[in-house]
């Protein structure tokens, strides 16, 4: 069977990564406003088509260093943090204005490595993204370079974008870069290099084709893009690398212009369930009654009213077992309360949560999206 590239119209949630060298002119250290305007048109088209749209945008340090008058080249950590602090304001304003002109609302989210790797913080960040998307806003995401040090940072937005795609359960990641895809060798130094339009699976041969970084404004290279593709495909998202230097780059992808697609055999839902079911150590258990078991089997979330007993010492975001009335394990999930709070609200209706805890928490003990039942 011959594989072919998917159609952009088939995706429901799309993360678009924008590199610094696309947004900021390396010679003038100024924003490419016309290019940004055309990209915003592309994003608005995706949004009008019904897709949720998220943007992972580089450019804060590049913008800030221009405002502060820093020279080109590598910066000391403290200068890089200062440039990020100034540039984040400018970057957020650029995106907010460009999207507002097309009737879209932008929301800024700054993340660090820990926000996508530590389960409790991951859960908070995921909830924020989910709520923004439910409100049909466009999250603009960047690494928080003002506080991230070399030991706790991603260092490139390719891998960050892949983590965001997994966190948001996106089914497509678009990496806009200064290359039009993957080649068998670096095309700048090897005239015989051949473009690869589609990668069904990442193997050692594909990984060996990675090259280095392309410009002073970009920390990433083909190697980080291959790493991003591995992260995205494991999380159930397809990924495409496309040349973003031309106007309306996403429209060009939809027209079938040169790019490289990395395919995944999975989807965000099944990939997430596999991760919950097989990769996390359970920290406790929730015992449920027969009514709750039927509700879960019908696709519902686990509500406090259906919980009869809590076991273990767990924190919000930990994985816990779900046991039925006979004590058999029927699934696992990421819990939205710590053990003490879960014990206070078990057996009660969601309307009583605020009275019992003193704050309005989630309606669910475990949301259906964060649950893997046996046999799924």
FENSULSUL-V28573 format. One record per residue. N is the residue number from 1. SS is DSSP state (alpha for helix, beta for strand, coil for the rest). OMEGA is omega as a letter, one per 20 degrees, with the letter a starting at -180 (* if undefined). Layout:
n=N ss=SS omega=OMEGA
n=N ss=SS omega=OMEGA
//
This chain:
n=1 ss=coil omega=a
n=2 ss=coil omega=r
n=3 ss=coil omega=r
n=4 ss=coil omega=a
n=5 ss=coil omega=r
n=6 ss=coil omega=r
n=7 ss=coil omega=a
n=8 ss=alpha omega=a
n=9 ss=alpha omega=a
n=10 ss=alpha omega=a
n=11 ss=coil omega=a
n=12 ss=coil omega=a
n=13 ss=beta omega=a
n=14 ss=beta omega=r
n=15 ss=beta omega=r
n=16 ss=beta omega=r
n=17 ss=beta omega=a
n=18 ss=beta omega=r
n=19 ss=coil omega=a
n=20 ss=alpha omega=a
n=21 ss=alpha omega=r
n=22 ss=alpha omega=a
n=23 ss=alpha omega=a
n=24 ss=beta omega=r
n=25 ss=beta omega=a
n=26 ss=coil omega=a
n=27 ss=coil omega=a
n=28 ss=coil omega=a
n=29 ss=coil omega=a
n=30 ss=beta omega=a
n=31 ss=beta omega=r
n=32 ss=coil omega=a
n=33 ss=alpha omega=r
n=34 ss=alpha omega=r
n=35 ss=alpha omega=r
n=36 ss=alpha omega=r
n=37 ss=alpha omega=r
n=38 ss=alpha omega=r
n=39 ss=alpha omega=r
n=40 ss=alpha omega=r
n=41 ss=alpha omega=r
n=42 ss=alpha omega=a
n=43 ss=alpha omega=r
n=44 ss=alpha omega=r
n=45 ss=alpha omega=r
n=46 ss=alpha omega=a
n=47 ss=alpha omega=r
n=48 ss=alpha omega=r
n=49 ss=coil omega=r
n=50 ss=coil omega=a
n=51 ss=coil omega=r
n=52 ss=beta omega=a
n=53 ss=beta omega=r
n=54 ss=beta omega=r
n=55 ss=beta omega=r
n=56 ss=beta omega=a
n=57 ss=beta omega=r
n=58 ss=coil omega=r
n=59 ss=coil omega=a
n=60 ss=alpha omega=a
n=61 ss=alpha omega=r
n=62 ss=alpha omega=r
n=63 ss=alpha omega=a
n=64 ss=alpha omega=a
n=65 ss=alpha omega=r
n=66 ss=alpha omega=r
n=67 ss=alpha omega=a
n=68 ss=alpha omega=r
n=69 ss=coil omega=r
n=70 ss=coil omega=r
n=71 ss=coil omega=r
n=72 ss=coil omega=a
n=73 ss=coil omega=a
n=74 ss=coil omega=r
n=75 ss=coil omega=r
n=76 ss=coil omega=a
n=77 ss=alpha omega=a
n=78 ss=alpha omega=r
n=79 ss=alpha omega=r
n=80 ss=alpha omega=r
n=81 ss=alpha omega=r
n=82 ss=alpha omega=r
n=83 ss=alpha omega=r
n=84 ss=alpha omega=a
n=85 ss=alpha omega=r
n=86 ss=alpha omega=a
n=87 ss=alpha omega=a
n=88 ss=alpha omega=r
n=89 ss=alpha omega=a
n=90 ss=alpha omega=a
n=91 ss=alpha omega=r
n=92 ss=alpha omega=r
n=93 ss=alpha omega=r
n=94 ss=alpha omega=a
n=95 ss=alpha omega=a
n=96 ss=alpha omega=a
n=97 ss=alpha omega=a
n=98 ss=alpha omega=a
n=99 ss=alpha omega=r
n=100 ss=alpha omega=r
n=101 ss=coil omega=a
n=102 ss=coil omega=r
n=103 ss=coil omega=a
n=104 ss=coil omega=r
n=105 ss=coil omega=r
n=106 ss=beta omega=r
n=107 ss=beta omega=a
n=108 ss=beta omega=r
n=109 ss=beta omega=r
n=110 ss=beta omega=a
n=111 ss=beta omega=r
n=112 ss=coil omega=r
n=113 ss=alpha omega=a
n=114 ss=alpha omega=a
n=115 ss=alpha omega=r
n=116 ss=alpha omega=a
n=117 ss=alpha omega=a
n=118 ss=coil omega=a
n=119 ss=alpha omega=a
n=120 ss=alpha omega=r
n=121 ss=alpha omega=r
n=122 ss=alpha omega=a
n=123 ss=alpha omega=r
n=124 ss=alpha omega=a
n=125 ss=alpha omega=r
n=126 ss=alpha omega=r
n=127 ss=alpha omega=r
n=128 ss=alpha omega=r
n=129 ss=alpha omega=a
n=130 ss=alpha omega=a
n=131 ss=alpha omega=r
n=132 ss=alpha omega=a
n=133 ss=alpha omega=r
n=134 ss=alpha omega=r
n=135 ss=coil omega=r
n=136 ss=coil omega=r
n=137 ss=coil omega=r
n=138 ss=beta omega=r
n=139 ss=beta omega=r
n=140 ss=beta omega=a
n=141 ss=beta omega=r
n=142 ss=beta omega=r
n=143 ss=beta omega=a
n=144 ss=coil omega=a
n=145 ss=coil omega=r
n=146 ss=coil omega=a
n=147 ss=coil omega=a
n=148 ss=coil omega=r
n=149 ss=coil omega=a
n=150 ss=alpha omega=a
n=151 ss=alpha omega=a
n=152 ss=alpha omega=a
n=153 ss=coil omega=r
n=154 ss=coil omega=r
n=155 ss=coil omega=r
n=156 ss=coil omega=a
n=157 ss=alpha omega=r
n=158 ss=alpha omega=a
n=159 ss=alpha omega=r
n=160 ss=alpha omega=r
n=161 ss=alpha omega=r
n=162 ss=alpha omega=r
n=163 ss=alpha omega=r
n=164 ss=alpha omega=r
n=165 ss=alpha omega=r
n=166 ss=alpha omega=a
n=167 ss=alpha omega=a
n=168 ss=coil omega=a
n=169 ss=coil omega=r
n=170 ss=coil omega=r
n=171 ss=coil omega=r
n=172 ss=beta omega=r
n=173 ss=beta omega=r
n=174 ss=beta omega=r
n=175 ss=beta omega=r
n=176 ss=beta omega=a
n=177 ss=beta omega=r
n=178 ss=coil omega=r
n=179 ss=coil omega=a
n=180 ss=coil omega=r
n=181 ss=coil omega=a
n=182 ss=beta omega=r
n=183 ss=beta omega=r
n=184 ss=coil omega=r
n=185 ss=coil omega=r
n=186 ss=coil omega=a
n=187 ss=coil omega=a
n=188 ss=coil omega=a
n=189 ss=coil omega=a
n=190 ss=coil omega=a
n=191 ss=coil omega=a
n=192 ss=coil omega=a
n=193 ss=coil omega=a
n=194 ss=coil omega=r
n=195 ss=beta omega=r
n=196 ss=beta omega=a
n=197 ss=coil omega=a
n=198 ss=beta omega=r
n=199 ss=beta omega=a
n=200 ss=coil omega=a
n=201 ss=coil omega=r
n=202 ss=coil omega=r
n=203 ss=coil omega=a
n=204 ss=alpha omega=r
n=205 ss=alpha omega=r
n=206 ss=alpha omega=a
n=207 ss=alpha omega=a
n=208 ss=coil omega=a
n=209 ss=coil omega=a
n=210 ss=coil omega=r
n=211 ss=coil omega=a
n=212 ss=coil omega=a
n=213 ss=beta omega=a
n=214 ss=coil omega=a
n=215 ss=coil omega=a
n=216 ss=coil omega=a
n=217 ss=coil omega=a
n=218 ss=coil omega=r
n=219 ss=coil omega=a
n=220 ss=coil omega=r
n=221 ss=beta omega=a
n=222 ss=alpha omega=r
n=223 ss=alpha omega=a
n=224 ss=alpha omega=r
n=225 ss=alpha omega=r
n=226 ss=alpha omega=r
n=227 ss=alpha omega=r
n=228 ss=alpha omega=r
n=229 ss=alpha omega=r
n=230 ss=alpha omega=r
n=231 ss=alpha omega=a
n=232 ss=alpha omega=a
n=233 ss=alpha omega=r
n=234 ss=alpha omega=r
n=235 ss=coil omega=r
n=236 ss=coil omega=a
n=237 ss=coil omega=r
n=238 ss=beta omega=r
n=239 ss=beta omega=r
n=240 ss=beta omega=r
n=241 ss=beta omega=a
n=242 ss=beta omega=r
n=243 ss=beta omega=a
n=244 ss=coil omega=a
n=245 ss=coil omega=r
n=246 ss=coil omega=r
n=247 ss=coil omega=r
n=248 ss=coil omega=a
n=249 ss=alpha omega=a
n=250 ss=alpha omega=r
n=251 ss=alpha omega=r
n=252 ss=alpha omega=r
n=253 ss=alpha omega=a
n=254 ss=alpha omega=r
n=255 ss=coil omega=r
n=256 ss=coil omega=r
n=257 ss=coil omega=a
n=258 ss=coil omega=r
n=259 ss=beta omega=r
n=260 ss=beta omega=r
n=261 ss=beta omega=r
n=262 ss=beta omega=a
n=263 ss=coil omega=r
n=264 ss=coil omega=r
n=265 ss=coil omega=a
n=266 ss=coil omega=r
n=267 ss=coil omega=a
n=268 ss=alpha omega=a
n=269 ss=alpha omega=a
n=270 ss=alpha omega=r
n=271 ss=alpha omega=r
n=272 ss=alpha omega=r
n=273 ss=alpha omega=r
n=274 ss=alpha omega=r
n=275 ss=alpha omega=a
n=276 ss=alpha omega=a
n=277 ss=alpha omega=a
n=278 ss=alpha omega=a
n=279 ss=alpha omega=a
n=280 ss=coil omega=r
n=281 ss=coil omega=r
n=282 ss=coil omega=a
n=283 ss=coil omega=a
n=284 ss=beta omega=a
n=285 ss=beta omega=r
n=286 ss=beta omega=r
n=287 ss=beta omega=a
n=288 ss=beta omega=r
n=289 ss=coil omega=a
n=290 ss=alpha omega=r
n=291 ss=alpha omega=r
n=292 ss=alpha omega=r
n=293 ss=alpha omega=r
n=294 ss=alpha omega=a
n=295 ss=alpha omega=r
n=296 ss=alpha omega=r
n=297 ss=alpha omega=r
n=298 ss=coil omega=r
n=299 ss=coil omega=a
n=300 ss=coil omega=r
n=301 ss=coil omega=r
n=302 ss=beta omega=a
n=303 ss=beta omega=a
n=304 ss=alpha omega=a
n=305 ss=alpha omega=a
n=306 ss=alpha omega=a
n=307 ss=beta omega=a
n=308 ss=beta omega=a
n=309 ss=beta omega=r
n=310 ss=beta omega=r
n=311 ss=beta omega=r
n=312 ss=beta omega=r
n=313 ss=coil omega=a
n=314 ss=coil omega=r
n=315 ss=coil omega=r
n=316 ss=coil omega=a
n=317 ss=coil omega=r
n=318 ss=coil omega=r
n=319 ss=beta omega=r
n=320 ss=beta omega=r
n=321 ss=beta omega=r
n=322 ss=beta omega=a
n=323 ss=beta omega=a
n=324 ss=coil omega=a
n=325 ss=coil omega=r
n=326 ss=coil omega=r
n=327 ss=coil omega=a
n=328 ss=coil omega=r
n=329 ss=beta omega=r
n=330 ss=beta omega=r
n=331 ss=beta omega=r
n=332 ss=beta omega=r
n=333 ss=beta omega=r
n=334 ss=beta omega=a
n=335 ss=coil omega=a
n=336 ss=coil omega=r
n=337 ss=coil omega=r
n=338 ss=coil omega=a
n=339 ss=alpha omega=a
n=340 ss=alpha omega=r
n=341 ss=alpha omega=r
n=342 ss=alpha omega=r
n=343 ss=alpha omega=a
n=344 ss=alpha omega=a
n=345 ss=alpha omega=a
n=346 ss=coil omega=r
n=347 ss=coil omega=a
n=348 ss=coil omega=r
n=349 ss=coil omega=a
n=350 ss=alpha omega=a
n=351 ss=alpha omega=a
n=352 ss=alpha omega=a
n=353 ss=alpha omega=a
n=354 ss=alpha omega=r
n=355 ss=alpha omega=a
n=356 ss=alpha omega=a
n=357 ss=alpha omega=a
n=358 ss=coil omega=r
n=359 ss=coil omega=a
n=360 ss=coil omega=r
n=361 ss=coil omega=r
n=362 ss=coil omega=r
n=363 ss=coil omega=a
n=364 ss=beta omega=r
n=365 ss=beta omega=r
n=366 ss=beta omega=r
n=367 ss=coil omega=a
n=368 ss=alpha omega=a
n=369 ss=alpha omega=a
n=370 ss=alpha omega=a
n=371 ss=beta omega=r
n=372 ss=beta omega=r
n=373 ss=beta omega=r
n=374 ss=coil omega=r
n=375 ss=coil omega=r
n=376 ss=coil omega=*
//
